[in-house]
Amino acid sequence: MDSVAQVLRNHPNAYVIGGGSNILLVHDLDRVVLINKLRGIEIKHLAHDKILVKAGAGVIWDDLVDFCVSKSYYGIENLTAIPGSVGAAPMQNIGAYGVELKDVFLELKAMHRETQEIHIFTTQDCQFGYRSSIFKNHLKDQYIITEVSLLLSKEKSLNTSYAPVNMAVEKLSKEASISDVRDIIRDIRWSKLPRPSKLGNAGSFFKNPIISKSLFSDIQKKYPSIPSYPALNGIKVPAGWLIEQAGWKGKKIGETGCHQKQSLVIVNYGEATGEEIYNHAVKVQASIESMFNIELEMEVNIVGGI
Ligand SMILES: Cc1cc2nc3c(=O)[nH]c(=O)nc-3n(C[C@H](O)[C@H](O)[C@H](O)COP(=O)(O)OP(=O)(O)OC[C@H]3O[C@@H](n4cnc5c(N)ncnc54)[C@H](O)[C@@H]3O)c2cc1C
């Protein structure tokens, strides 16, 4: 931890990354880049079958999932195969297959960039939302997350509410175990998503927009099959569906484009620059705005100025 404080004293605006899986570098950075390698997993058995799992921010997220699955600590198995580090997970409240980090989150430790003091943030302090937290909003660029604590359970409890997961679980000839669910979700994910090691991508490029009921019903008149989910402040619409309707799915422009299986993912077919990928994303945004009057928000962190 002293080494992080030392770097911050000399380079208060150092850019911190974990796995670098959710950033798009648009231009070169003239800042020191700090790669988080704070390792270590600690566990503490609590009353009522609860387990406190503390992990260094530089632990690979999926290694933590595998560790917890191997010990039958329930809670994060649905978040399997999300690339990146533990420290980045609270940044956007990672989520998948019916579970979000906030569901199992207890607290985190973060170092204030200017004072190098360590502060503790509870769930409430973090102001988690859909792919968001206080660290992406009011406290953007003010803290470096150094440790994350989760509250998991030793009591069997699996979330198979997502239809394809449920179908795969039903097909098993035995009662599903925590590792069955982890494996099923991992297989579903990689059957739909391009692996960044084979085809460059940063996951979902845009957030699923939440729109007003009146805008939704206007769109529904023209597109009766529009999928939707209830959300806190309106109706959530899959951004991938909107992008597909606008004709971007699988369309390759130069060395970039929206992926043929998952249009929400913008891929680099080889030599595209960060700027070209960013420009593609802006074109997609503009076409969705003119077609549906919906502003798509980028989920990927744009780095290096635009
Ligand atoms: C194929 C693929 C699939 C994905 N699927 C999902 C998914 O299902 N659900 C989901 O939520 N996300 C998903 N993502 C996005 C990504 O995996 C997550 O955002 C992940 O948490 C990024 O971790 P990272 O360590 O790579 O972060 P980085 O890309 O290194 O950093 C992301 C942001 O967090 C900041 N940051 C990183 N570490 C710290 C720290 N310790 N303290 C302060 N700031 C920090 C960085 O400055 C940057 O702004 C996917 C990405 C890919 C490529």
The ligand as a Gaussian input file, in Angstrom:
#p B3LYP/6-31G(d) Opt

LIG

0 1
 C      -15.793000      -9.837000     -23.111000
 C      -16.224000      -8.938000     -21.995000
 C      -17.362000      -9.233000     -21.278000
 C      -17.788000      -8.391000     -20.230000
 N      -18.911000      -8.726000     -19.541000
 C      -19.339000      -7.930000     -18.536000
 C      -20.514000      -8.259000     -17.802000
 O      -21.157000      -9.275000     -18.043000
 N      -20.905000      -7.430000     -16.803000
 C      -20.194000      -6.302000     -16.483000
 O      -20.597000      -5.590000     -15.562000
 N      -19.060000      -5.967000     -17.153000
 C      -18.628000      -6.759000     -18.171000
 N      -17.502000      -6.427000     -18.867000
 C      -16.760000      -5.207000     -18.512000
 C      -15.524000      -5.455000     -17.619000
 O      -15.219000      -6.812000     -17.514000
 C      -15.775000      -4.896000     -16.221000
 O      -16.037000      -3.528000     -16.299000
 C      -14.565000      -5.100000     -15.293000
 O      -14.923000      -4.748000     -13.984000
 C      -13.343000      -4.320000     -15.752000
 O      -12.255000      -4.695000     -14.936000
 P      -10.783000      -4.223000     -15.283000
 O       -9.923000      -4.566000     -14.131000
 O      -10.362000      -4.775000     -16.595000
 O      -10.994000      -2.657000     -15.373000
 P      -10.157000      -1.614000     -16.260000
 O      -10.608000      -1.717000     -17.685000
 O       -8.707000      -1.761000     -15.980000
 O      -10.683000      -0.244000     -15.641000
 C      -12.033000       0.154000     -15.802000
 C      -12.236000       1.513000     -15.118000
 O      -12.085000       1.363000     -13.716000
 C      -11.013000       2.161000     -13.232000
 N      -10.329000       1.336000     -12.237000
 C       -9.830000       0.091000     -12.413000
 N       -9.329000      -0.359000     -11.257000
 C       -9.512000       0.609000     -10.343000
 C       -9.198000       0.740000      -8.949000
 N       -8.588000      -0.220000      -8.274000
 N       -9.535000       1.896000      -8.324000
 C      -10.152000       2.908000      -8.983000
 N      -10.462000       2.823000     -10.298000
 C      -10.160000       1.702000     -10.962000
 C      -10.140000       2.460000     -14.450000
 O       -9.443000       3.691000     -14.276000
 C      -11.196000       2.543000     -15.537000
 O      -11.800000       3.803000     -15.538000
 C      -17.035000      -7.254000     -19.914000
 C      -15.866000      -6.951000     -20.636000
 C      -15.463000      -7.785000     -21.663000
 C      -14.212000      -7.466000     -22.416000

